[in-house]
Amino acid sequence: MIVEPLTPKDPYDLPGPLLTELTELYASNEDFQQLSGDFPDPARIRPEQVAAALADELAQPTAEVLLARSEGRLVAIALTLARHPDPAEPDPWLGLLMVHAGAHRAGHGRRLAAYVEAGFRSQGRTGLRLAVLENNPRALAFWTSLGYEETARRPDLAHGRPCVVLRKGL
């Protein structure tokens, strides 16, 4: 698996083929999209909606979008924040890790999570946090299997959805 940062000058100006791949990845996870409510119609996610979502993420000063490819195909995406918007939060955050539904259970999510963890560990960071929607038991099981432990339950900052906050020491 090859991981590379997404570094567009303007997220609304992504190359067409890349935006198509990203849209397919987001759309392939319709169950998650139904749970999250991030898109108005989870069954019809459009490229301009994905571009807008990425632009919102990249508007955060310490945000990074990582793209994971296997055999040339986009298989996963991770969105990270080196600094959480709440200054009281000492750890970096993993805002999203999504694997293309056609590539689930192939280890891509575990490898991308390990890549993110190693990157923050090499920067001297001592922990990584993330939030899982309470209505997403599959994601909660995935993250706890990787050693993440619950630290809190609270609504997410963007939409007020009930979440489980998890942390893993690095």
C-alpha positions, 0 to 999 in steps of 0.5 A: 500500500502506498500512502500519499498526502492530498496537497491541492492548492484548492480542494475544489480544483481536484483533478477529475480522475482523482475526484471520481475515485474519491467520490466512488470511495465515499459512495461505496460506503452507503451504510456509513453515509446513512449513519453519519448524515454527512451527505443529503442523499447517501445513495447519490453522492456527487463529486462536488459534494466530496470536493466541498467536504474535503475543502471543509476538512482542509480549512483546519490549519493542521489538517491533512488528507492521506490517500492510500493506494493498492495496485494503483487503485484508491482503497482508503482515505484518512483525515487527520488533525495535528491539533484539535480545534479545542486547545485543551485537547493535547493529542492529534485526532484522526477525523476519518478513516474510510476504506472502499467497500470493495476493499473491506477486510483486506487489511487496508484500514489497519495498515493506514491506521498504523501509518497515521500512528507511526507518523504522529509517533515520529513527531514525538506525539504520545497519543492519538484520538478519534471519535466513533458515532455511537450508532456505528458498532462495527467501527467501534469494534474495529478501533478497539481491536487496534487498541483504542480505549474509550475516554468519553462520550460526547456530541461531535463538534460539527453536527452534535451527533452522539460519539464515543471518543477513543484514545490510543497511546503511541 
